[in-house]
Protein backbone atom coordinates (compact mmCIF):
# COMPACT_ATOMS: atom_id res chain seq x y z
CA UNK A 1 0.00 0.00 0.00
CA UNK A 2 1.25 3.47 -0.83
CA UNK A 3 2.23 5.40 2.29
CA UNK A 4 1.36 9.04 2.92
CA UNK A 5 4.99 10.09 2.33
CA UNK A 6 5.09 8.20 -0.96
CA UNK A 7 1.70 9.63 -1.93
CA UNK A 8 2.89 13.22 -1.56
CA UNK A 9 5.99 12.60 -3.66
CA UNK A 10 4.08 10.65 -6.29
CA UNK A 11 1.40 13.32 -6.65
CA UNK A 12 4.08 15.94 -7.21
CA UNK A 13 5.85 13.76 -9.78
CA UNK A 14 2.70 12.59 -11.58
CA UNK A 15 0.92 15.91 -11.96
CA UNK A 16 -2.82 16.48 -12.12
CA UNK A 17 -3.82 14.18 -15.01
CA UNK A 18 -1.95 11.00 -14.19
CA UNK A 19 -4.76 8.45 -14.42
CA UNK A 20 -4.74 8.38 -18.23
CA UNK A 21 -1.05 7.43 -18.28
CA UNK A 22 -1.54 4.76 -15.62
CA UNK A 23 -4.50 3.32 -17.53
CA UNK A 24 -2.36 3.11 -20.68
CA UNK A 25 0.31 1.16 -18.78
CA UNK A 26 -2.29 -1.24 -17.37
CA UNK A 27 -3.75 -1.75 -20.84
CA UNK A 28 -0.31 -2.31 -22.39
CA UNK A 29 0.45 -4.92 -19.72
CA UNK A 30 -2.99 -6.53 -20.24
CA UNK A 31 -3.88 -6.04 -16.58
CA UNK A 32 -7.58 -6.20 -15.81
CA UNK A 33 -9.77 -6.23 -12.74
CA UNK A 34 -10.82 -9.59 -11.25
CA UNK A 35 -14.03 -9.49 -13.32
CA UNK A 36 -11.98 -9.12 -16.54
CA UNK A 37 -12.77 -5.46 -17.19
CA UNK A 38 -10.35 -2.57 -17.45
CA UNK A 39 -9.63 -0.65 -14.29
CA UNK A 40 -11.17 2.81 -14.00
CA UNK A 41 -9.65 6.19 -13.24
CA UNK A 42 -11.52 6.06 -9.96
CA UNK A 43 -9.77 2.82 -8.98
CA UNK A 44 -6.38 4.40 -9.70
CA UNK A 45 -7.21 7.48 -7.63
CA UNK A 46 -8.43 5.28 -4.76
CA UNK A 47 -5.19 3.30 -4.74
CA UNK A 48 -3.06 6.46 -4.74
CA UNK A 49 -5.24 7.96 -1.99
CA UNK A 50 -4.73 4.85 0.13
CA UNK A 51 -8.42 3.91 0.10
CA UNK A 52 -7.83 0.70 -1.82
CA UNK A 53 -5.00 -1.81 -2.04
CA UNK A 54 -4.09 -3.20 -5.46
CA UNK A 55 -0.55 -4.30 -6.30
CA UNK A 56 -1.04 -4.18 -10.09
CA UNK A 57 -2.28 -0.59 -9.98
CA UNK A 58 0.46 0.43 -7.54
CA UNK A 59 3.09 -1.01 -9.88
CA UNK A 60 1.55 0.85 -12.83
CA UNK A 61 1.56 4.09 -10.82
CA UNK A 62 5.26 3.65 -10.04
CA UNK A 63 5.99 2.78 -13.69
CA UNK A 64 4.22 5.93 -14.85
CA UNK A 65 6.03 8.04 -12.24
CA UNK A 66 9.33 6.65 -13.51
CA UNK A 67 8.40 7.51 -17.10
CA UNK A 68 7.45 11.05 -16.10
CA UNK A 69 10.68 11.52 -14.14
CA UNK A 70 12.76 10.32 -17.08
CA UNK A 71 10.85 12.64 -19.41
CA UNK A 72 11.51 15.58 -17.06
CA UNK A 73 15.21 14.71 -16.83
CA UNK A 74 15.54 14.49 -20.64
CA UNK A 75 13.85 17.86 -21.04
CA UNK A 76 16.12 19.45 -18.41
CA UNK A 77 19.16 18.03 -20.19
CA UNK A 78 18.00 19.44 -23.52
CA UNK A 79 17.36 22.84 -21.99
CA UNK A 80 20.80 22.85 -20.39
CA UNK A 81 22.48 21.95 -23.68
CA UNK A 82 20.54 24.57 -25.64
CA UNK A 83 21.10 27.36 -23.15
CA UNK A 84 24.85 26.94 -22.63
C-alpha positions as CSV (number, residue, x, y, z in Angstrom):
1,X,0.0,0.0,0.0
2,X,1.2,3.5,-0.8
3,X,2.2,5.4,2.3
4,X,1.4,9.0,2.9
5,X,5.0,10.1,2.3
6,X,5.1,8.2,-1.0
7,X,1.7,9.6,-1.9
8,X,2.9,13.2,-1.6
9,X,6.0,12.6,-3.7
10,X,4.1,10.7,-6.3
11,X,1.4,13.3,-6.6
12,X,4.1,15.9,-7.2
13,X,5.8,13.8,-9.8
14,X,2.7,12.6,-11.6
15,X,0.9,15.9,-12.0
16,X,-2.8,16.5,-12.1
17,X,-3.8,14.2,-15.0
18,X,-2.0,11.0,-14.2
19,X,-4.8,8.5,-14.4
20,X,-4.7,8.4,-18.2
21,X,-1.1,7.4,-18.3
22,X,-1.5,4.8,-15.6
23,X,-4.5,3.3,-17.5
24,X,-2.4,3.1,-20.7
25,X,0.3,1.2,-18.8
26,X,-2.3,-1.2,-17.4
27,X,-3.7,-1.8,-20.8
28,X,-0.3,-2.3,-22.4
29,X,0.5,-4.9,-19.7
30,X,-3.0,-6.5,-20.2
31,X,-3.9,-6.0,-16.6
32,X,-7.6,-6.2,-15.8
33,X,-9.8,-6.2,-12.7
34,X,-10.8,-9.6,-11.3
35,X,-14.0,-9.5,-13.3
36,X,-12.0,-9.1,-16.5
37,X,-12.8,-5.5,-17.2
38,X,-10.3,-2.6,-17.4
39,X,-9.6,-0.6,-14.3
40,X,-11.2,2.8,-14.0
41,X,-9.6,6.2,-13.2
42,X,-11.5,6.1,-10.0
43,X,-9.8,2.8,-9.0
44,X,-6.4,4.4,-9.7
45,X,-7.2,7.5,-7.6
46,X,-8.4,5.3,-4.8
47,X,-5.2,3.3,-4.7
48,X,-3.1,6.5,-4.7
49,X,-5.2,8.0,-2.0
50,X,-4.7,4.9,0.1
51,X,-8.4,3.9,0.1
52,X,-7.8,0.7,-1.8
53,X,-5.0,-1.8,-2.0
54,X,-4.1,-3.2,-5.5
55,X,-0.6,-4.3,-6.3
56,X,-1.0,-4.2,-10.1
57,X,-2.3,-0.6,-10.0
58,X,0.5,0.4,-7.5
59,X,3.1,-1.0,-9.9
60,X,1.6,0.9,-12.8
61,X,1.6,4.1,-10.8
62,X,5.3,3.6,-10.0
63,X,6.0,2.8,-13.7
64,X,4.2,5.9,-14.8
65,X,6.0,8.0,-12.2
66,X,9.3,6.6,-13.5
67,X,8.4,7.5,-17.1
68,X,7.5,11.0,-16.1
69,X,10.7,11.5,-14.1
70,X,12.8,10.3,-17.1
71,X,10.9,12.6,-19.4
72,X,11.5,15.6,-17.1
73,X,15.2,14.7,-16.8
74,X,15.5,14.5,-20.6
75,X,13.9,17.9,-21.0
76,X,16.1,19.5,-18.4
77,X,19.2,18.0,-20.2
78,X,18.0,19.4,-23.5
79,X,17.4,22.8,-22.0
80,X,20.8,22.8,-20.4
81,X,22.5,22.0,-23.7
82,X,20.5,24.6,-25.6
83,X,21.1,27.4,-23.1
84,X,24.8,26.9,-22.6
